[in-house]
Amino acid sequence: MSQTQTDQALRDQVLALAGICQSVALVDSIARTGNAEPEAFEACLKSLFSFSSQSPIEAYGSVASLELGLRKLHDLLTGTRSVSDRELVRYIIGITHLQKQLEKTP
């Protein structure tokens, strides 16, 4: 695999993780306040119906559509977390665990 392909694969992984963070942040926001950021919400809805996407950008529309998720991911990784971010981490772990369980089932 060339350096460019490796860089693209890493970028796709980061954007996919940002997508998970964004989805979890939106669920948390809707549960707590009944509101969600419209652009972020639309991007997540779009990704649900994007069955043949080859990359997170195709699924979510653009990097800008993942701004909320990228901010949350940055906050989680740099330690600038709020109290509610503990719940987000629990949700993310739960989602990734569920994904692994679903992957085992044909």
Protein Blocks (a to p, Z undefined) as FASTA:
>chain_A
ZZklmmmmmmmmmmmmmmmmmmmmmmmmmmmnopacfklmmmmmmmmmmmkbcbfklmno
paklmmmmmmmmmmmmnopacfklmmmmmmmmmmmmmmmmmmmpZZ
